[in-house]
Amino acid sequence: MLPFAPAAERNKDAIRDVLGPHLAERRRLLEIGSGTGQHAVHMTGALPHLLWQCSDLADAVPGIAARLEAEGNDRTPPPLALDVAAPPWPVPEAGAPDAFDAIFTANTLHIMSFAHVEQFFERIGEALARSGILAVYGPMKYGGDFTTQSNADFDAQLRARDPQSGIRDFEVLDDLAYGQGLTLAADNAMPANNRLLIWQRGAS
C-alpha cells in the first residue's frame, strides 16, 4: 500500500489553485519534505511543463519512490534523500544552469526545530536560482499571535511532543527570507487556517 497523508489529500487542490499561477514560468521545482509524494503527482498532472523533484529524510524516500513509480510521470524523477540540517544539499547550486527556479515545502517548518528552520533558509540561499521563488505552506503566527484558537491548540500539541517545534512567526520567517535576498510576493489565506507564503528572489 502506498503511503497516504489525509492532510495532503485535503489541501492539494487549494495549493494547486493558488500556487499554480506562480509556477507558470518555472521549469524545475524542488520540494522539501515530500512526505508521500502526493503533491508531486497532483501538481505535475496540472502543470505539464514542470519538473517536480521530491526530497525527504532517507527513511521516507522508499515510500515516495513507490508512489512515483506507481502514479508519477517523466517529470517526477526519483526522490532525493535530503536532510535540511545536513549540508550541502544534493542539488545544483544557485548559479548552475540547472538550478531549481522554485522551491516548495508544506507543513514542515512547524515540526522542525528553529535552528533547523534557520538552516533551511540558509540552504535556500545556496540552492534557489537567482530569479526563483520559495513557497511555504502551513500555519503561521502574526505579531506573535495565533490566527485561531485551533492553531494555538495545535501549537501546544506540537510543543508537548517536541519543545523545539511549534508554529512559526511570519515576521521571523520573512526576516530569514530577506537575509537570503528574497522579497515577499504573496501571503495567501488557505483553508483550515493555513497560509501559503511566496517569496521572490531578486525582486525589487
Summary of the structure (lengths in Angstrom):
residues: 204
radius of gyration: 15.9
end to end distance: 47.1
largest distance: 47.1
contacts: 662
relative contact order: 0.15
helix: 39%
strand: 26%
